[in-house]
Amino acid sequence: MTAAVTALPAYLPDPGYELVGLPQLRAAIAESYRRRGLPTDGDQILVTSGAQHGLALVLRTLLDAGDRVLVDSPTYPNALLAIAQAGGRTLPVALPADGWDFDALVAGVRQGTPKLAYLVPDFHNPTGALLDAAGRARLVETLRATRTLAIVDETLVDLRLDGPTLPPPVAALDDTAITLGSMSKSCWGGLRIGWVRAQPAMISRLAAARPGTDLGTPVLEQLAATYLLDRLDQVTAPHRAGLRERRDVLTRLLTAHLPDWRWTAPHGGLVLWVHLPLSSTALAMAAQHGGLLLTPGTKFGSAVNLDSWLRLPFTQPIDTLREAVDRLSGASRGLPEQASPTAAPLTI
Ligand SMILES: Cc1ncc(COP(=O)(O)O)c(C=O)c1O
């Protein structure tokens, strides 16, 4: 922010309405895609106030009332909210805890003929899953066959903690894909800087629609984002090391104190997606009495057996994680056991 404030006076003589974003930030974002092997120019980037703003703008611009949007079940709850607010109807496809089910996906797009598909292939929220290169190729092939436009949310892509190297971005396989990016998880949510990457004609279409709700993202934050993007690895390395340690501590604590709970430790992101032998809604209510706030699985979609799943973030300091697991095991005692398959969540 100090660097941003120092750079700001040069911008004050201008009106400050940056509808598509500051040229140097668009260039820095484009460069970050080129580093990932995806040729990108600045005119393919629209800077937004976070990825969620980008998603809402894309949906509002492209959806007509009643259009269907394919979503994973479970998925990021605020995406479901944005789809509903844009007049869309969701077409949920079950996402098993261990990765994507392509037969279900193919059946979903064939039967439901969605206009758009909202996908989180990099450290999915809430499952943490990473879609591999072969899966990406299959996904693109499936969507192309039915002319379904992909909205690829890459908000968590910078939080790789270990495991395989990142596969190519979906947009490298499908040049019509609309990609959402963000500084929120790599740097700070309070920056409120995100972006949309798409073909220049789509960016122009989104820019033409944008003034209906806002006229640009604040310049000071864009300057800070430009500074951070130029040294992103240096900024994220300690953050990622901390998350890796916290993930490992949380899994060790759960193994020791709640041996019936099951999860697949993710190679990135911020959360564990945990299968419970009891209702996560009942657990969340019991835990709240003990001062522990939890998000039950039912927040992440409408499938009936999401109630057997709980999203547990590993973002808190280690002492807080210890205390949280103590309170979790206290809250779970006395709750009735609930038999539920660990297999793919059912979609209704
Ligand atoms: C998958 C996903 N998309 C979007 C967002 C929101 O991102 P932003 O803060 O850039 O609006 C989040 C935040 O948790 C997220 O997990």
The ligand as an SDF file (V2000), in Angstrom:
LIG
                    3D

 16 16  0  0  0  0  0  0  0  0999 V2000
  -14.3420  -20.4700   -5.4580 C   0  0  0  0  0  0  0  0  0  0  0  0
  -14.4160  -19.0300   -5.0310 C   0  0  0  0  0  0  0  0  0  0  0  0
  -14.7660  -18.0950   -5.9300 N   0  0  0  0  0  0  0  0  0  0  0  0
  -14.8320  -16.7960   -5.5910 C   0  0  0  0  0  0  0  0  0  0  0  0
  -14.5730  -16.3730   -4.3140 C   0  0  0  0  0  0  0  0  0  0  0  0
  -14.6670  -14.9080   -4.0030 C   0  0  0  0  0  0  0  0  0  0  0  0
  -13.4910  -14.2790   -4.4400 O   0  0  0  0  0  0  0  0  0  0  0  0
  -13.2720  -12.7160   -4.3350 P   0  0  0  0  0  0  0  0  0  0  0  0
  -12.9000  -12.3840   -2.9300 O   0  0  0  0  0  0  0  0  0  0  0  0
  -12.1650  -12.4400   -5.3180 O   0  0  0  0  0  0  0  0  0  0  0  0
  -14.5570  -12.0490   -4.7560 O   0  0  0  0  0  0  0  0  0  0  0  0
  -14.2070  -17.3130   -3.3370 C   0  0  0  0  0  0  0  0  0  0  0  0
  -13.9420  -16.9050   -1.9510 C   0  0  0  0  0  0  0  0  0  0  0  0
  -13.9670  -17.7030   -1.0380 O   0  0  0  0  0  0  0  0  0  0  0  0
  -14.1190  -18.6730   -3.7140 C   0  0  0  0  0  0  0  0  0  0  0  0
  -13.7620  -19.6230   -2.8250 O   0  0  0  0  0  0  0  0  0  0  0  0
  1  2  1  0
  2  3  1  0
  2 15  2  0
  3  4  2  0
  4  5  1  0
  5  6  1  0
  5 12  2  0
  6  7  1  0
  7  8  1  0
  8  9  2  0
  8 10  1  0
  8 11  1  0
 12 13  1  0
 12 15  1  0
 13 14  2  0
 15 16  1  0
M  END
$$$$
